[in-house]
């Protein structure tokens, strides 16, 4: 399970990528660097929060997960299997 700080950092790195894309598209559509920067800056905050909440919600949903199998423990008196 991911920690809260890992989910938060993933959200920030993804938003940086997405925001650059949004600013470029906004610049092409509006022709205004100032407006494109304002749109991009606003979405950094809003979409970072939304991504973080989305990521944390999905950690609570078991759908599509495989359980990690623990390595077999030897019975008392048995020797542990060798790691290859």
C-alpha positions, 0 to 999 in steps of 0.5 A: 500500500502506498503512503500518503506522501507517495500518493501526494508526490505522484499527484504533483509530478502528474499535474506538472506534466498535465499543466504544461500540456494545458498551458500550451493548449490554452496559449494556442487557443487564446493567444495570451500567455498571461491567460494560459499561465492563469489557467495552468496555475489554477488547474495545478491546485485543483487537479492535484487535490482531485488526483490525490483523493482519487488515488487514495479512494482506489487504494480502498477498492480491492477490485483487480488486486492480487494478494501478495503470497507470503513466502512459506514458513518452515515447520519447526525443525524443518530447514528454510528453502534456499533462495535462488 
